[in-house]
Amino acid sequence: MPVLLEGTAVVIRNDALDRCLEGGASDFHTIAPNAMSFGDGELTQASFMSPRDAELFRDKLLLMGLCGDEGAPDVVLVDAHNRTMHPLCDWLQLIEYKGNLIASLVGNESGVVVAPETWDPDAGPTLQHMSADEVRNRLEFVRREERVDVYRDKETGQLLYSARLHETPEELFRKSADVVLGNMRHPGQPPPSEDVQQAIREAIGRLQRLVSQRDDAWRVWFLLGKAWHAVDRIPRAIQALERALEVVDEPQTIIYKELAGVLLADGDTERACQTGEKAVALAPDDVELLGNLSIAYLLDGRVEIARKTLEHALTICCDDTTNQFVMDKITAVLEGRLPRPRTLAELEGRGPSTRPESTPRPKSSWIRGLIRRFSPSR
């Protein structure tokens, strides 16, 4: 029998479900994603308000063994508004009836349509379609209630509801950024508490999903680098930050800065100096970058150039307390009053520690600005 399609529908041949699903098509309800999932003896469909949700469910079916290749697909996506299917196939026919879209297997001549009990065939589609431009111009976002986005029509004041099973890439990115940047581990400092590390590992999982979709998103790689450093996976942190440098359109001082810090924490002072120099080349008068570079020089044994670099920074800003502290250390080393520090812990006058911090560090203002500027797609 034909089946009703709404929104973006995933349409599957039942013989493919019989092959790939334990219990066959009759057990489709065990994986059905929503209440708009039903079928007949030949076809099964699941309709979604969100095209993204439909694509993700289709991908799940492909992982189960169904074929989505052009030419002989077991499963297709159908846009009920535009009356299109992808990929094209020769076994599915689409029929329009009073604005509704109905699908059936080619050759099926039944006049009975499988649909929800509340469906009124004479009333037209129950879902209202709007283009992306119409959504931007006509609707304002009100709130999100669990898996439903609520909008208000600016012209009529009517509330409209759009169900989504999955978060958008932007939402995944912002959620991960809030966790990672809100619990940053600074180079030389111990990792955060186990509870915080668990939250960061969950953020890492979300970020890895994003880079699997967009390998060239430097901001996601940057966050991954920060996250891996926070959970004390230093080699992974270095790899992620280096990947951010590879894919970024224009050089970013913040990537060089963070990579240099992780290299210092890893004891690779020579590469930390090289990376810090690249950062300073982009922003020669940035006193924070100059101070970081002087620390790298000091830990690498280049004490005199560390002093000259820091003198330049203090000429630009004489009341930078961090740079003043480092200059005091450099002076003490040059005068023989202090052995040259070789690690960040020695520079700060403490022993190395991997004991987790009991409370997360406060998020600085530049980090808050960073979250606002970040977008996973660029």
C-alpha positions as CSV (number, residue, x, y, z in Angstrom):
1,M,0.0,0.0,0.0
2,P,1.2,3.6,-0.6
3,V,2.6,5.6,2.4
4,L,2.3,9.2,3.3
5,L,5.5,11.3,3.3
6,E,6.0,14.6,5.1
7,G,8.9,17.0,5.6
8,T,12.0,15.1,4.6
9,A,11.4,11.4,4.5
10,V,13.7,8.4,4.6
11,V,12.1,5.7,2.4
12,I,13.3,2.1,2.6
13,R,12.6,-1.1,0.7
14,N,11.2,-3.7,3.1
15,D,13.2,-6.5,1.4
16,A,16.4,-4.6,2.3
17,L,15.2,-4.3,6.0
18,D,14.5,-8.1,5.9
19,R,18.1,-8.6,4.9
20,C,19.8,-6.2,7.3
21,L,17.5,-5.9,10.4
22,E,17.2,-8.8,12.8
23,G,13.5,-9.6,12.8
24,G,13.1,-7.9,9.4
25,A,10.9,-5.0,8.4
26,S,8.3,-6.1,11.0
27,D,10.9,-5.1,13.7
28,F,11.4,-1.6,12.2
29,H,9.7,-0.1,15.2
30,T,12.7,-1.1,17.3
31,I,14.9,1.4,15.5
32,A,12.1,3.9,14.4
33,P,13.3,7.4,15.3
34,N,9.9,9.0,15.8
35,A,6.1,8.6,15.7
36,M,6.1,9.5,12.0
37,S,7.6,6.2,11.1
38,F,5.4,3.5,9.5
39,G,5.1,1.4,6.4
40,D,3.2,-1.2,4.4
41,G,4.1,-4.7,3.2
42,E,6.6,-3.2,0.6
43,L,7.9,0.1,1.9
44,T,8.8,1.7,5.2
45,Q,9.3,5.4,5.8
46,A,10.3,7.8,8.5
47,S,9.4,11.5,8.1
48,F,11.3,14.4,9.8
49,M,10.9,18.1,10.2
50,S,14.7,18.5,10.0
51,P,16.5,17.4,6.9
52,R,19.6,16.9,9.0
53,D,17.8,14.4,11.2
54,A,16.7,12.6,8.1
55,E,20.3,12.4,6.8
56,L,21.6,11.1,10.1
57,F,19.0,8.4,10.2
58,R,19.8,7.5,6.6
59,D,23.5,7.2,7.6
60,K,22.5,4.9,10.5
61,L,20.7,2.6,8.0
62,L,23.7,2.6,5.7
63,L,25.9,1.5,8.6
64,M,23.5,-1.4,9.2
65,G,24.2,-2.6,5.7
66,L,21.6,-1.0,3.5
67,C,22.8,0.4,0.1
68,G,22.6,4.1,-0.6
69,D,24.6,4.1,-3.9
70,E,23.1,5.7,-7.0
71,G,21.8,3.1,-9.4
72,A,20.5,0.5,-7.0
73,P,19.8,2.1,-3.6
74,D,17.9,0.4,-0.8
75,V,17.1,3.7,0.8
76,V,16.4,7.2,-0.5
77,L,15.7,10.7,0.9
78,V,12.5,12.4,-0.3
79,D,11.8,16.1,0.0
80,A,8.0,16.2,0.3
81,H,7.9,19.9,-0.4
82,N,10.1,20.0,-3.6
83,R,8.9,16.5,-4.7
84,T,12.5,15.3,-5.2
85,M,14.4,12.1,-4.2
86,H,18.0,11.4,-3.7
87,P,19.5,9.2,-5.1
88,L,17.1,8.6,-8.0
89,C,15.8,5.0,-8.2
90,D,13.5,3.0,-10.4
91,W,11.4,1.3,-7.7
92,L,9.7,4.3,-6.0
93,Q,6.9,6.3,-7.5
94,L,5.7,9.6,-6.0
95,I,2.1,10.6,-6.2
96,E,0.6,14.0,-5.3
97,Y,-2.9,14.2,-3.9
98,K,-4.3,17.6,-2.8
99,G,-0.9,18.9,-1.8
100,N,0.1,15.7,0.0
101,L,2.9,13.5,-1.2
102,I,2.4,9.7,-1.3
103,A,4.9,7.1,-2.1
104,S,4.5,3.5,-3.3
105,L,6.5,0.8,-4.9
106,V,6.3,0.8,-8.6
107,G,3.5,-1.4,-9.8
108,N,1.5,-1.2,-6.6
109,E,-2.1,-0.3,-7.5
110,S,-3.6,-0.1,-4.0
111,G,-5.8,2.9,-3.3
112,V,-5.3,2.7,0.5
113,V,-2.7,5.0,2.0
114,V,-0.9,4.2,5.2
115,A,-0.8,7.4,7.3
116,P,-1.4,8.6,10.9
117,E,-5.0,8.2,12.2
118,T,-5.3,12.0,12.5
119,W,-4.4,12.5,8.8
120,D,-7.1,14.3,6.8
121,P,-6.3,13.8,3.1
122,D,-8.4,16.8,2.0
123,A,-6.7,19.2,4.4
124,G,-3.3,19.2,2.7
125,P,0.1,18.8,4.3
126,T,0.2,19.2,8.1
127,L,3.7,20.6,8.0
128,Q,4.4,24.2,6.9
129,H,7.5,24.6,4.7
130,M,9.6,27.7,4.8
131,S,12.8,28.4,2.9
132,A,15.9,29.5,4.8
133,D,15.4,33.1,3.7
134,E,11.8,33.0,4.9
135,V,12.9,31.7,8.3
136,R,15.4,34.5,8.7
137,N,13.1,37.2,7.6
138,R,9.7,36.1,9.1
139,L,10.6,34.1,12.2
140,E,12.3,35.0,15.5
141,F,13.7,32.2,17.8
142,V,11.9,32.0,21.1
143,R,13.2,29.0,22.9
144,R,14.2,25.4,22.7
145,E,12.1,22.9,24.6
146,E,14.0,19.6,24.7
147,R,13.9,18.6,21.1
148,V,11.6,21.2,19.7
149,D,12.6,24.7,18.5
150,V,9.9,27.3,19.1
151,Y,9.7,30.4,16.8
152,R,7.3,33.3,16.6
153,D,6.0,34.6,13.2
154,K,6.8,38.3,13.2
155,E,3.8,39.0,11.0
156,T,1.1,37.0,12.8
157,G,2.5,36.5,16.3
158,Q,1.8,32.8,15.9
159,L,4.1,30.3,17.5
160,L,5.6,27.7,15.2
161,Y,7.3,24.5,16.3
162,S,10.1,22.6,14.6
163,A,11.2,19.2,16.0
164,R,14.9,18.3,15.8
165,L,16.4,15.1,17.2
166,H,20.0,16.2,16.8
167,E,22.0,19.3,17.6
168,T,23.3,21.4,14.7
169,P,27.1,21.6,14.1
170,E,27.0,25.2,15.5
171,E,25.3,24.0,18.7
172,L,27.7,21.1,19.1
173,F,30.6,23.5,18.7
174,R,29.3,26.1,21.1
175,K,28.5,23.4,23.7
176,S,32.0,22.0,23.4
177,A,33.6,25.4,23.5
178,D,31.8,26.3,26.7
179,V,33.3,23.2,28.4
180,V,36.8,23.3,27.0
181,L,37.4,27.1,27.3
182,G,35.6,27.2,30.6
183,N,38.0,24.7,32.1
184,M,41.3,25.5,30.4
185,R,44.5,23.9,31.6
186,H,47.3,26.5,31.3
187,P,50.8,25.2,30.3
188,G,52.7,23.9,33.3
189,Q,49.5,23.6,35.5
190,P,48.0,20.3,36.6
191,P,44.9,18.9,34.8
192,P,41.4,19.7,36.1
193,S,39.5,17.4,38.4
194,E,38.3,14.0,37.2
195,D,34.7,15.2,36.9
196,V,35.8,18.1,34.7
197,Q,38.0,15.8,32.6
198,Q,35.1,13.5,32.0
199,A,33.1,16.5,30.7
200,I,36.0,17.5,28.5
201,R,36.3,14.0,27.1
202,E,32.6,14.2,26.1
203,A,33.4,17.5,24.4
204,I,36.3,15.8,22.6
205,G,33.8,13.2,21.2
206,R,31.5,16.0,19.9
207,L,34.5,17.8,18.3
208,Q,35.7,14.7,16.7
209,R,32.3,14.3,15.1
210,L,32.6,17.8,13.7
211,V,36.1,17.3,12.2
212,S,34.9,14.0,10.6
213,Q,32.4,16.2,8.7
214,R,34.7,19.2,8.2
215,D,38.4,18.3,8.3
216,D,39.3,21.9,7.4
217,A,37.6,23.7,10.3
218,W,40.6,25.1,12.1
219,R,38.6,26.3,15.1
220,V,37.5,22.8,15.9
221,W,41.0,21.5,15.7
222,F,42.1,24.4,17.9
223,L,39.5,23.4,20.5
224,L,40.6,19.7,20.2
225,G,44.1,20.8,21.0
226,K,43.0,22.6,24.1
227,A,40.8,19.7,25.2
228,W,43.5,17.0,24.7
229,H,45.9,19.2,26.7
230,A,43.4,19.5,29.5
231,V,43.1,15.7,29.8
232,D,46.9,15.3,29.7
233,R,47.1,13.8,26.2
234,I,50.0,16.0,25.1
235,P,50.9,14.3,21.8
236,R,47.3,14.5,20.7
237,A,47.1,18.1,21.7
238,I,50.2,18.9,19.6
239,Q,48.8,17.0,16.6
240,A,45.5,18.9,16.8
241,L,47.1,22.3,17.1
242,E,49.4,21.6,14.2
243,R,46.4,20.5,12.1
244,A,44.7,23.8,13.0
245,L,47.8,25.6,11.5
246,E,47.7,23.5,8.4
247,V,44.0,24.3,7.5
248,V,43.6,27.9,8.7
249,D,43.2,30.4,5.9
250,E,45.3,33.1,7.5
251,P,47.9,32.6,10.2
252,Q,46.4,33.1,13.7
253,T,48.6,34.1,16.6
254,I,46.4,32.3,19.1
255,I,47.2,28.9,17.5
256,Y,50.9,29.6,17.6
257,K,50.6,30.8,21.2
258,E,48.8,27.7,22.4
259,L,51.0,25.3,20.5
260,A,54.2,26.9,21.9
261,G,52.7,26.6,25.4
262,V,52.0,22.9,25.0
263,L,55.4,22.3,23.5
264,L,57.0,24.0,26.5
265,A,54.9,21.8,28.9
266,D,56.1,18.8,26.9
267,G,59.8,19.9,27.3
268,D,60.4,20.7,23.6
269,T,61.9,24.1,24.2
270,E,63.5,24.4,20.8
271,R,60.3,23.9,18.9
272,A,58.5,26.2,21.4
273,C,60.9,29.0,20.5
274,Q,60.4,28.5,16.8
275,T,56.6,28.5,17.2
276,G,56.8,31.6,19.5
277,E,58.9,33.4,17.0
278,K,56.2,32.8,14.3
279,A,53.6,34.3,16.7
280,V,55.7,37.4,17.4
281,A,56.3,37.8,13.6
282,L,52.6,38.2,13.2
283,A,52.2,40.7,16.1
284,P,55.6,42.2,17.0
285,D,54.3,44.5,19.7
286,D,52.1,42.0,21.5
287,V,53.6,42.0,25.0
288,E,52.0,38.7,26.0
289,L,53.5,36.9,23.0
290,L,56.9,38.6,23.6
291,G,56.7,37.5,27.2
292,N,55.9,33.9,26.2
293,L,58.8,33.9,23.7
294,S,61.2,35.1,26.4
295,I,60.1,32.3,28.6
296,A,60.8,29.8,25.8
297,Y,64.2,31.3,25.2
298,L,65.0,31.1,29.0
299,L,64.0,27.5,29.3
300,D,65.9,26.7,26.1
301,G,69.1,28.2,27.6
302,R,69.2,31.3,25.5
303,V,69.2,33.6,28.5
304,E,70.6,36.8,26.9
305,I,68.1,36.8,24.0
306,A,65.4,36.1,26.6
307,R,66.4,39.3,28.4
308,K,66.5,41.4,25.2
309,T,63.1,40.1,24.1
310,L,61.6,40.9,27.5
311,E,63.2,44.4,27.6
312,H,61.4,45.2,24.4
313,A,58.1,43.9,25.9
314,L,58.6,46.1,29.0
315,T,59.4,49.1,26.8
316,I,56.0,48.7,25.3
317,C,54.2,48.1,28.6
318,C,56.3,48.6,31.7
319,D,53.6,47.6,34.2
320,D,53.0,44.1,33.0
321,T,53.3,42.1,36.2
322,T,53.9,38.8,34.6
323,N,56.7,40.1,32.4
324,Q,58.2,41.9,35.4
325,F,58.2,38.6,37.3
326,V,60.0,36.8,34.4
327,M,62.5,39.6,34.1
328,D,63.4,39.3,37.8
329,K,64.1,35.6,37.2
330,I,66.2,36.3,34.2
331,T,68.2,38.9,36.1
332,A,68.8,36.5,38.9
333,V,70.0,33.8,36.5
334,L,72.4,36.3,34.8
335,E,73.7,37.4,38.2
336,G,74.2,33.8,39.3
337,R,71.7,34.1,42.2
338,L,69.4,31.5,40.6
339,P,70.1,28.4,38.5
340,R,68.5,28.6,35.1
341,P,65.0,27.0,35.1
342,R,64.5,24.2,32.6
343,T,60.7,23.7,33.1
344,L,57.7,26.0,33.7
345,A,57.4,24.5,37.2
346,E,61.0,25.5,38.0
347,L,60.4,28.9,36.6
348,E,57.4,29.4,38.9
349,G,59.4,28.0,41.9
350,R,57.3,24.8,42.4
351,G,57.8,21.1,41.7
352,P,56.0,19.4,38.8
353,S,52.5,18.2,39.6
354,T,49.9,16.1,37.8
355,R,47.4,16.2,40.7
356,P,44.1,17.5,39.4
357,E,42.9,21.0,40.4
358,S,40.0,20.9,42.8
359,T,38.2,23.9,41.1
360,P,38.1,25.1,37.5
361,R,39.9,28.3,36.7
362,P,37.7,31.4,35.9
363,K,37.2,32.1,32.2
364,S,39.0,35.3,31.2
365,S,37.5,38.0,29.1
366,W,39.5,37.2,26.0
367,I,38.2,33.6,26.2
368,R,34.6,34.8,26.4
369,G,35.2,36.9,23.3
370,L,36.8,33.9,21.6
371,I,33.7,31.8,22.1
372,R,31.6,34.5,20.5
373,R,33.9,34.7,17.5
374,F,34.2,31.0,16.9
375,S,32.2,29.2,14.2
376,P,32.9,25.5,13.3
377,S,32.4,26.1,9.6
378,R,35.3,28.6,9.2
